[in-house]
Amino acid sequence: MRTSSFGRCSSSKRSSYSREFELPQHLEASSPGGGEGHGHGHAYGAMLPIFLDDLRRNHQQELVEITLELEGDALVLCDVAPTTAANSGGASNNVISSTTGDEVGAAGAVERSLSITSRIRRKFPWLRSSSSRSLASTSEVAAIEDPVITARNARRLKAKLERNRSSAQRALKGLRFISKTTGATDANELWRKVEERFRLLAKDGLLAREDFGECIGMEDSKEFAVGIFDTLARRKQRKVTKITKEELHDFWLQISDQSFDARLQIFFDMADSNEDGRITREEVQELIMLSASANKLSKLKEQAEGYASLIMEELDPENLGYIELWQLEMLLLQKDRYMNYSRQLSTTSLGWNQNMTGSRPKNVIKRLCRTVRCLAQEHWRRVWILLLWLAANACLFAWKFYQYKNRATFQVIGYCLPIAKGAAETLKLNMALILLPVCRNTLTWLRSTRARSFVPFDDNINFHKIIAFAIAIGVFVHVGNHLACDFPLLVNSSPEKFALISSYFHNKKPTYKSLIISVEGLTGISMVAFMAISFTLATHHFRRNAVRLPPPFNRLTGFNAFWYSHHLLGLVYVLLFVHGYCLYLTHRWYQKTTWMYISVPLLLYTAERTLRTCRSKHYSVKILKVSILPGDVLSLIMSKPNGFKYKSGQYIFLQCPKISPFEWHPFSITSAPGDDYLSVHIRTVGDWTQELKQLFTEDKSPRRAKLGQLVQMDQTGQPRLLVDGPYGAPAQDYQNYDVLLLIGLGIGATPFISILRDLLNGTRTTEDQMVESNTETTRSDESFNSFTSSNLTPGGNRKSQRTTNAYFYWVTREPGSFEWFKGVMDQVAEMDHKGQIELHNYLTSVYEEGDARSTLITMVQALSHAKHGVDILSGTRVRTHFARPNWKDVFTKIASKHPYSTVGVFYCGMPVLAKELKKLSNELSHKTATRFDFHKEYF
């Protein structure tokens, strides 16, 4: 047992962290013959002053810091380190360590310090010679001379130097047990919350060990919190199951200590259950299991033994069977070296500052011009479409207003009628235009033409909503003027004024009631009622089920209510025809222009729906494989219908008549165009998807899917599935960009899996063509033709691939989600020899970096991937990162790596993140020489 220490050796048997002590004066004055040992053994009174005097005589030479320990009856040399600051002459008389005043280089310092160690041992042979008055000196000297121990001490010395150079405080500042605090005020506020929870959880003034986690804010990690509780209780040299408020406050002060040494010691002590200052493999395994349980990583918990052996292999190369505190600290200090393994994105060919500085004009006017130009490049297609639409509405309103202002009715009714008729004319136009953005087949075809360069097809739904809003305003103005202005003025007009327009009413003055119950009045009111229902249920709160209504009104919310109520607009168009034909003030057929506006769009939309119905019957598919994947995901692999061609990034509609003969639901295609099958991944979160899952899994045992391997299923009893599509999506235009940044949240990764496979297929095809460039070959492979059909010019020559790099970021909360596309990720890692594609998986359910609950998990993850190249969670070559990505860092690094390039940013997920990504795309486009073009899809 250690009894005391000098220099920088700690007296704690659990910690090697040290404190400085001044040498007692009575020890300095001891003579070789008169030392009693002062309670430490009389041998030290003679030898220690000689050792100190020799150091003082050589104070002009290059000196080092010597760390000594008294252990039993032996003096142990435990550390030698180069000094970094010069001591004054007076100070050197009282402190063992002194310096020359010059800093020692990293590698050279280690070599010089080791050589000095050898010189000191030669000068003081008592360090390695046995003493007749020492009972244990022989064993200690043998330990010093043992090559294994010497190797470990050399690594310890090097680790100490690494700690000094790399600023350990910054590296370990994140090892925390509670939330970050920014000052005393925040810390006091946190403690007040702990006190409140103590009052709620404590019984008879005592807090149970099981409630400690909930009390300190670790309610989701109670098992880990119990480990902290036991560790802190062991420091009191007693085992307790309940603590008082004062003891809780003492525990709280320890885990909230801002000293990184203190936090590291607690973390070490959690594993060191027997308090011997050493951690064995079994203790490391227990700590891994504790961390895995806190992060709900059951797969990692099952393999904790293997990962504990991996850590011991890394930290204990001498195979002593244990590690000490400094070795754990070394692992954490070097985490960046492991974390950066296979992170090509962190190594950029051009510095971020260079890209930013070289492209930003210093002149304010030039900078403003650049900003305007960037905004114009981003929004010019939307702007000219909206301006054209607004101009058309304004012209029609003005034309109709001017027309009725010059008619006799203006003398009777005044400005109310021209305003109502002007609004009606804009309604005719908008009722025609609102159908065009939902003609999916037409838009899909137009996406493949030159029209995509000047028409923003990705904003079709937004344009649909804008027109609907304009229709609502037009209806309010038109109907409001009729009911509140036109009709009262007409009914109350004098006989002289009415005589001017009596011929329009068969020379009979109408009443207010007769105007309401007329064909024009009834059709108008019916249209308003139907549109009010349809528009209300189409709003975000009703469509997304955000409005909670009591039964049976709860059926008025959700997607089904929106879908069925939208079909009421079919009746609106029928009533619009009737309303536009039966007019009071217009009798000539060519002046009744309603049918002229809506006939063509209505016929086009009707043709689209007819085509969908016929095509879905023709595209009836066979189910080849059904799989239940982690995270409530249903994988369907289907036969590809004859003549079915699509592009990566597109989607299809599926209908199951056994569930509903009317409901169609969209799903992204996850197979590549060159595959001879069709696959989708469906997350079962709604009523329809839940019923579909039950149909395919009832009385059957689904097998796990592996893309690329088709297994024929028994078609007997399988529900019929109809396919409609494919339909265009923003991601299908990925080939128009130099670099791709694909970001998927959860199931939002599905449209990008097809793109990744297509990129690899394209690369492989290009390589094959280069090999066969000197021979004339004819390839009739159906899957190859299907793949290349979207990339051929009319003349039959393949276009050169513009896209050079792709970065795929998949963010999910489910650890098992990565198994959805395990085969695809492995294929990408194996086939991507040129490093064109980078895959980055992020698991947000694990606690953020720096939290003590995830620290060891992060290190196991990084260490395993660095050594074996396999991710511990997904089982693929793609490493899983924890917490959320730093999106600004991602964008800036891509901008640095690809200056003067156009980056297509494609996002599929929740709307919240889309705002941040769009903002970053705009910001980086303005500040760098790289242009980011943002596209989004919501699920």
N, C-alpha and C positions, 0 to 999 in steps of 0.2 A: 504493500500500500504506500502511495506517495505521501510523504510527511510534510514537505515544503518544497519551494522552488525558488531559483534565483534567475536573474536576467529576465527572460520573457516566457517562462514556463508557468503554466497555470497549476494551481493546487487542486483543482477539481478533478476527480477521477472520471468524470463523464465528458470532459471537454479538454481539448488541447489549446484552446484560445487563452491568451496570456495577458498578464498585466505587468507593468514595470515596477520594480521595487528598488529602492536604494540599498546598497550594501551596508549593513550595520557597522558602525565604527569599531566596535569591539572585535569584530571578525577581522577587520583590516589590521588591527594592532596585534593580533595573535602572532606569537613567535613559533618557529618550527618545533620547538620543544615544549611549549606551554599550552597547546590547544587542548581544551576539554571536549570540544565538539559541540558544546552548547545544546545538548539534547539531540544532536544529529549523528553522533559517532565521533570519537576523538581523533580519527584519522584526518579529518578535514581541516583541523586547526593548523596543521603543519603545511599542507600542500596548497591550499587555496590562496594564501597570501603570495606564495611564490609564483603561482599562475598569474595573479593580478599584477605583480611587479614586473613580470616579463612583458605583459601587454603594455604597461606604461612606458617601459624602456623602448618599445618599438612603435611608439605612437606616431612617428613620422612616416612609417611604412604604410602600405595599403592594408587597412584593417577591415575586419568583418565583425558581424554581430554574432556572439556565441550564446547559445541557449543550453543551459545545464539543468539537470534534475537530480534531486536527492531521492533515491528510491531504496528503501531499506538501509543497508550499510554501504551502498555503492553510489558513486558519482557518475551520472550517465550524460554523455554528450548527445543531445537530442536534435540540435539544429545548428547550422552554420549558414549565415546569409550575409551578402554584401551590404554595407551601410550606405545610406543615401544623404546624410547631412553631417556636417562637421560639428563636433562638440568643442566647447571651450576647454582650456586646460584644467580649470577648476572642476568642471563637471566630470571630466574623465576620471577624477580620483574617486568618485563615489559610485559611478555606474559602470557595469561590466562592459557594455557595448560602447564603441566609439567609431568615428568614421573619418575618412580623409577629406570629405567635402565634395567629392566628385561622384556623379551618378555612374553606375556600372551598367554596361550594355547587357542585353538579354541573354544571348548565348554565351558571351564571354564571361559574364558574371557567374554563371553556373560552373564553368570550368575553373576559374580562378578560386572560387570559394571552396571547391572540392580539393584543389591542390593545397590551399591554406590549411584545410582540415587535416590533411596528411602531415603537413609540416608541424602543426601543433601536437599531433600525436607523437611525432618523433621527439619533439622538444620536451614533452612531459610523459615519459614512459610510464608513470603511475596510472595513466589513463587506460593502459592495456596490460599492465603488470599486476600480478596478484600481490596482495598485502597480507602479512601475517595477522594484522588486526582487523581484516575485512572478511566477513563471513560469506558474502555473495559476490565479491568482485570478479571471481573467475567466470561465473556464468554471464555476468553483464558484459565483460570484455569479449567473451565468445560471441555474444549477440552483436556487438559492434563490428566484429570481424566477419560475421556471417555474410556471405555474398548476397543472399536473399534479402536480409535486412538492409544491407548497404544499398541495394538496388531500390528498395522501397523508400529509404531515406533520401536518395538522390531524386526520386520522383516527387517526394514531399517538398524538397528544396525548390525544385523547378516549379511546382504548383504554387509555392509561396511567392516566387518571383512573378509568376503569371498573374497572381491575384493583385500584386502591387501595381503591375503595368496596366492591367485591364480595368482597374477601378471596380473592385468587387462590390462596393456599395451600390453602384449603378446597376450592376448585373443582377444583384439579388434583391433589389428594392421591391420587386413585385411579389416575393414570397410572403404572402399575407394570409391571415386566417379570418379577417373580417373585411368589410368594404373599405375602400381607400378613404383616408381622411386628409383634409387640406389644412387643418389647424386645430387649435384647442377648442374652438366653438363647435366644429363638426364632431370632434371626439366626445365632448360633453353631451351633445345632442344624441349621439349613438348610445351613450351610457344611460341617458334618461329613458330611451326606448327599451333598453335591457331591463332597467328597474321596473318599468311598467309591466313587461312580460313576467318578471319575477313575482310581482304581486298577484298576477293571475295564475301562475303555475305552482307557486310555493304552497306547501301545506305545513301548518304549524311553524312557519318561518324557515322551512328547510326546502331546498330545491333538489329533487331527485336526479340521480345520474342520467336517467333516460330522457329527462326534460331539458338537459343542459343545451342540446343542439337547438331546440326551438327557442330557448331563452336568449341565446346569443345571435339568433338570426340564421341558423343553419337547419331550419326545419326540414329541408329536402335532403339533408346529409346527416341524419341523426347518428348513424353508425360511426362516421368519421368524427363527429363531435364527441362521441363517447370515448374515442381513442385519445382525443386532446384532453378530455377530463381525466382519464386515467394517468396520462403522462404528467399533468400538473399535480395530481394527487400524490404521485410517487415522489415528487420533490419534497413533499412534507413528511416523507418517511412513514406514511401510514396509508392504509387502504380505506377509502370512505365511499359511501354510496349516496350520501346527502351532504349538502353544503349550506352554510348560512349566507346571508347577503354580503357580509364582510368578506367571506372566503370567495364568493362569486366575484366581488370587486377585485380581489387579489388576482384571481384567474384572468379576469378581463384585462387588467393592466399588463399581464405577461403576454397575452396573445395580441394585444394592440400595441406592443412595444415597437417604436419606430426604428430600433436598432436591428440591422439585418443579422448581426451575430446572434442576437437573442431569438429571433424567429427561426434561424437555421438550427439553433440548438434544440428548440422545441420540436422541430420537424425530425431531427435526428433522434431525440429521445422517444418519439412515438414508436420508432422501430426498435430502439434499444430497450426492450422490456426488462432485461435482467440487469441493467445499469452497470455494465462492465466497460463502457466506452467503446464497444465494438458491435458491429452489425453483421450477423451471419446471413447466409442465403435464405434460411427459413424466415428470418425477421424481415428481410427485404420483400419476400413473397407475401407476408402478412400485410405490409404497408401497401403493396400493389393491389391486393384484394380489397383493402379498405378504400383506396382511391377509386378503383373500378366500381365498387358499390355506390360511392357517392355520386359518380357520373352515370350510373345506370348502364354500364357497359358489361353485360353478362358474358359476352364472348371473351372479353379480356380477362374477366375474373376466372374463367375456366382454364385459361392458359397462363395463369400467374406464375406457376412454377418455372416454366420455360423462360419467361421474361426476367425472372429473378436471377436465373443462371446467366442470362445474357449480361445483366448489369455486373454480376460478380466477375464474369470473364473480362469485362472492360476495365473495372476498377481494381481487380485483384489479380494482375498477371503473374504475381509471384506464387499464387495458389496457396496463400496462408489460411484461407477459409473465412476471412472477415475483412471488413473495411472500417475505416475510422472516419471521424468527422471531416478531416481535411480532404479525404477522397470524395466524399459526397459533395463537398463544396466545389472541388475541381470539376466534377461532372456538371454541376449547374453553371459554373463559370464558362465552360466550353460548350454550352448548349447551342450557341449560334453556329459553331462548326458543324454540329450534327444537323441542326435545323435547316441550314443552307444547302445541304446535300440535295442534288437534283433540282435546284431552284435556278433554272437557266434565266428566268425573268429578272433575277437580282443582279445578273451580270450584263450590263448594257454596253453597247458599242459606242454610245455617245452620251455624255453626261447630261443630266436633266438641266443643269444651269446653262450648258452650252446651247441646248436646243431652245431654251427660253430666251437667253440673252441674244442669240443670233437672229431671232425672228421678231422680237418686239421692237417696233420703232421707238426711238427716244422722243421724237417730236410729238407733241400732243395732237396736232392736227392729223398727222399721219396715223397715229394710234387710233384716233376717232374714225378715220376713214377705213382702217383695217377692221374695226369693230362693225361698222356699218356693212362692209363687204361680207364679213362672216355671217352676219344676221341675214343679209340678202341671199347668200348661198344656201342658208338653212331653210328659210321660209318663203322663198320667192314663188314656189309652186302653189303653196297654200294661199299666198297673198293674191296672186292673179286670179285664182278660181273664185275666191271670196269677193274680190272687187267686181269681177264679171257678173257674179250672181246678184250682188247688191245693185249694180247698175241696171241689170235687167228688171229687178223689182221696182226700182225707182222710176224707170222709164214707163213701165206698164201702169204704175199708179198715176203718174203725171198725165199720161195719155188718156186714161179713163176719166180722171178728174176733170181735165179740160173738156172732154167730150160731153159730159153731163152738165158741166157748168154753163154751156151754151145751149142747153135744151130748155124747153118750156117748163119742165118740172122744177127747174131751179127757182123759178118765180114763185112756186107754191111751197116747196120744202126747204129751199136754201142750201147751205153747204153740207148739210147732213147726208144728202143723197150722193153727191160726188165723192165724199170721203168713203162712204159705204161701198160704192161701186169700184173705187180705186183699190180698196182692200180686197174686194172679191176677185179682181183681176190678178193680184199677187197670189191669192189662194189657189187659183187655177194653175198657175205656173208651179207653185211649190208642191201641190198635190201630185203633179206629174213628175217633178224632180225627185221627190222623196222615195220613189220606187227604184231609181237607178242605182243608188249605193248598195241595195240588197239583192241585186241581180248578180249572184256570185259567179255563175258560169261566164257571163259577159266580162266581169272584172278579171277573172282568171285568164281569159283569152287576151284581154287588153294588156295585162302585165307582161306578156311575152312579146309585145309590139313596142314600137318606138314611143308610144303614148306614155310609157312609164317614166320617160325622161322629163316630162313636163306636167304630168298629172299625179298628184299624191294619192295613189290608190290605198296606201296604208291608213289613210284618214277617212275611209269610206263611212265607218260607223259614226265618227265625230261629225261628218258632214250631214249624215242622216239625222242626227240629234239637232243640229243647228237648224235644219229645214223644219223639223217638227216644232221647234221653238217659234220659228217665224210663222208657221201655220196657226199656232195657238194665239199669237198676237193678232194675226189677220182675222181669225174667227171672232176674237173679242171686239175688234174695231168694227167689223162688218155687222155682226149680230147686235152688238151694243147700240150702234147708230140706228139700226132698223127698229129695235124694240123701244128705245128711249127717246128717239128723235124723229125719224121718218114717219113712223106710224101715227104718233100723236099729232104731228103737224098736218098730216094728210087728213086725218079724221076730223080735226078741228078747223080745217081751212074754210074760208068764206065761199059761198056759191060762185062768186065772180072768179076767184082764183081756181076753184076746182073745175070750172068750165074749160080752162085751158088744157086740162089733161083728162077730161071725162071720157074721151073716146077709148083710153087705155083700160077703163073699168066698165065698159058697156053702158056708159052714161048713168051709172048708179054709184053713188058715193058709198064706199065701204065703211064698215064699223071696225073697231079694234079687234073684236072677237072674230069677225069674218076673215080678217087678215091673218090671224093666228091659226085658224083651223083650215085655211086654204092649203092646196097642194104645196105651194111654195113654203108656207109657214111650217107645216107639219114635217116636211122633209128636212127643212133647215134645223128645226129643234131636235129631230131624231139624230141627225148627223152630229150635232153638238153633244148630245148625250153619249153616243157611242165613242166619239173621240175623247170625251172627258174620262170615260172608264178606261179606254185603251192607254191613253197618255199617262194617267195616274198610276196604273199598275206597271207601267214601263219605267217609272222613276227608280232611281238607285235603291232607295230604302225598301220599296215593295219588291223589286226584282231580286234583291240580295237577301230577302227575308229579315231585314233589320227592324221592321215594324212588327211588334208582338201584339196580336189581336186575340181576344178570347174566342173559343169555339162557338159557332162554326165559322166565324169570320176569319179565322186563321188560314183558311183555304184561299183567301184573297191575296195572300203573299207568296212569294217564291217564284221560281222560274216557270212552273206550269201555269200559274195564274197569268203571268206576263205573256206566255206563248199563246194560250187559248184566247185571251182578250184581244191580242193583236189581230186575230182573224176577224174580229168585228169590223175592222177597217175595210174588209171586202164588201160588207153591206154599205159602208159609207160611200164607196165609189159608185155603187148602184144608185143610191139616193142622190149622189151628186149629179149623175146623168139626168135624173128626173128633175131635180131642182134647177139645173141649168137649162132645161128645155122649157119648163113652165115659168115664164117670166111675165110680169105685169107690163113692163114698159118696152119690151122688145118682142116683135112678132115674126120677123123675117128669119129664116133658118140660118143663113150665113152670118147673121149678127149674133147668133147664139153659139159662142166660141168654146164652151166648156169641153165638148167632145173633141175639139181640135187639139186641146192641150193634153188631155189624158189618154187618148186612144192609143197612140203608139207606145208610151211607157207601160200602159196596162197590158197591151198585147205582148210586149216583150216579157213582162213579169209572168204572165200566164203561160207563155211558152217555156219559160225557165222552170216553173213548177211542173209542167207536163213532162219536160225532159227529165227532171229529177225522178218523177214517178216511174217512167218507162225504164230509165237507166238503172234504178235500184232493183227492179225485177230482173234485169239482165245481169247485174252484178251481184247475184246471190252467191255467197262464198261458202266454202267448206272449212270447218275448223280443224286445223292440223294438230294444234297443241294448246292446252289451257294450263296455266300455272298460277299458283298463288304465291306471290312474292312478299317479302317483309314490308311492313308499312301499309297493309291493306291495299295492295296493288294487284290487279288482275292482268295477266299477260295473255294476249290472244295472238296466236300465229295462224294466219288464214291463207288459203290458196289465193293466188293472184288471178283475178278474172282476165279472160282473154281481151286484149286490146286496152287494158288498164295501164296507162302511163302517167307518171307523176314526177315531180321534182322534190329534192330534199327540202324540208321545211314546210311542205304543204300539209293539209289535213283532210280528213274525210268525215262524213256523217254516218253513224250507225243507227240502225233501227232493228228492234227485236219485236216482231208482230205478236209474239206470245205475251209480251209485257204490255205493249201499247201499239196499235197500228198507226198512230199519229205522231208519236214522239221521235224526233231525230236528235242525236247528240253528237257534237263535234269532238274529234280526238286527233292528235298529231300522229303522223306516220313515223314510226321509229325504224323501219327497215329502209335500206338504201334502194335507189332506183334500179340498181343492177342485180338485186336479190330476186330469186324466183318465188318469193312468198311475200305476204303483206303482214305486218305486225303493228300492234298498238299496245300501249300500256295504260290501263285505266285504274285510277284511284277510286276506290269504292267509298264515296262520302255522301252521296245522295240516294234518294229512294230508287231511282231507275238503275243506278249502278249496283246497289245492294241486291236488287232483284235479279239483275243479270248474273251476278256472282253466284247467287243461290241456284239459278238454273243450270249453270255449268258445273257446279261442284256437288250438287245433290246426288247422293248415292254413288259418288265417284271419288277416286283418289288422284287428284291432279299431280302431274309430274313437273318438276322444276324445269323451266325453259332454258335452253342454251341457244342463243342466236347462231345460226349457221348449221344447226342439226335439227332436221325435221323428223318428227315422229307421227306416223299416221294414227289417227284416233278412230275409234268406232263411231260411225256416223249415225248409228241407230239411237233414236231418242234425243239426238242433239237438237237444241232449239235452232230455228232458222234465223239467220242474220243477214240483213240487207245492207249494202254499202252504197253510198252516194258521194261522188267526188271524182277526182281530187279538186280541192279549192285552194286558191292562192293565199299566201300569207307573207308577211314581211321577210321572213327568213329565207324564202326561196330566191331572193335576189342577192344572196351572199357572194356570188361570183363576180359581182360588180365592184368589189373592194380589194385593196391590196392586202389588208390584214383584217382578221376577224376577232372580235371579242364577244364570246358567247356566254351569257349569264343566265342560269336557270335556277329557280327556287323550287325545291322538291320535285313534284311531278312536272314542273315547268322545264325540266331538262329534256323532255321527250322530243321536241322539234329539232334539237341540236345533235342528237345522237345520229340521226340520219345524215346530217351534214358532215359529221366527222367521218362516218363510213364512206360517204361519197367522195370526200377529199382523198382518203386513202385509196379508194378504187381508181380515182383519176390519176393519182401519182403512179400506181402500179401499171395502169394502162399506158401512161406516157413512157414508162421505162420499157414496157414490152414493145411499144412501137419503135423506140430507139434501137432496140436489139434487132428488130426485123426491118429496119429502114432500108436495107439493101435488097430486100426480096419483096415480091408482089404476093400478097396473101389476101385471101377473102375469108372474113370471119362471119359466120352465120349464127353464132351463139345468141340465142334469144335474150338472155339476161344482159349480155354485153350491149346488144342493140338497144335494149330498153334503157340502159344507163346512158349511152352516148346520144340518144335521140334528142335530149335537151341541150346538148352541147355541139350540135352540128350546124354549120351554115347551110343555106339553101343549096349550095353547090356540093355539099357533102364533105367538106374539109373541116376537121376539128379545130375549134378555136383554141388559141393558147390560153393556158390557165393563168388568170391574173392574180389570184390569191396565193400568197407565198407563206403566210403564217396564220395560225389560229390559236387562240387562247380560250380554253373552256373552263369556266368557274361554275361548279355545282355546289349549291348551299342547301343543306337539309338539316332537319332536327332528328331524323330517324337513323340510327347507326346501320340498320339493315337495308336502307335505301340503296346503298352503293352496290348491292347484289343485283339490282334490277338490270344493270348494264355491265356486269362483271366481264362478260365475254367481249363486249365492245372495247372496254378499256384495256383489256389484255391485248386485243388485236392492235389497237392503236400503239401501245408500247412496243409490240414486237415488229410491226410493219413500218413504223415511222423512223426509218434509218437516218433521214436528213434532219430530224429535229424540227419539223414544220409545226407540229401540234404539241401544245402544252396543256396537260390536264391538271386541274387543281380542285380537289374535293375539300369541302369545309363542313364540319359537324358542329352545329351551334348548341347542341344539348350539353356539351362538355363545358365546364366552367372556363372563363376567359383566362388567357395566359397571365401567369403571376399568382393565381389563386393556389393556395397550398393543396387544395383538393385535386388539382389537375397537373401540378408540377411534375410529379413522378410519371404520370401517364404521358405527358408531353415528351419527357426524356426517353421513356421506353419506346414510344412511337418513333422518335427521331433516330435513336440508336439502332433499332431493328431495321428501319428502312435503309440506314447508312450501311449496315453490315450485310444484309441479305437482299435488299432491293424489293422487299415485299411489305405491303401495308398490313398492320396488325388488325385493322378493322374490316377493310374491304377485301383483303386477300389478293389484291392486285398490285401491279407495280406503281400505281398512282398513290402517292402518299396523301393521307387524310390530315388536313389541318384542323385545329380546334378553334372555336369561337367564330366570329364573323370576319370577313376580309376587310382590310383597310382599302376602300375603293379608291380613295384619292391616290394612295400609293400605287395601286394597280394601274391607274390611268397614266400617272406621271412616268412610270417605268416603261410603259408601252410607247408613250410619246418620245421618250429618250432613245429607245431602241429602234424606232421606226420614224425618223424625221422625214418630212416631206412626203408622207404616205397618207392614204385615206383609209381610216379604220371604220369598219362597219360594226357598230355596237348593237347586238341583238339581245333583247331581254324578254324573258317569259316568266311571269310570277305575279306577286301581289302588287297593287298599284303604289303602295307606300314607297318601295325602293325605286320605282321608276322615276320619281321626281328627283331623287338624289343623283341617279345615274344620268339623267338628262341634263341636270345642272352641271355636272362634271364634264359631260361631253361638250357643252357650250363653252364652259370656262377654259378647258384645255385647247379647244379649237381657236380661241381668241388669243391665248397666251403662248402657244407653241407653233412650230412649223408643221405639226401633225393635225389633220382634220378628222374629227370624230362625228360620225353620222349615226344618230340614235334611232332605233326602232323598238317598239314594244308590242307584246301580246299579253293579255290577261287570261287567267284561267279561273 
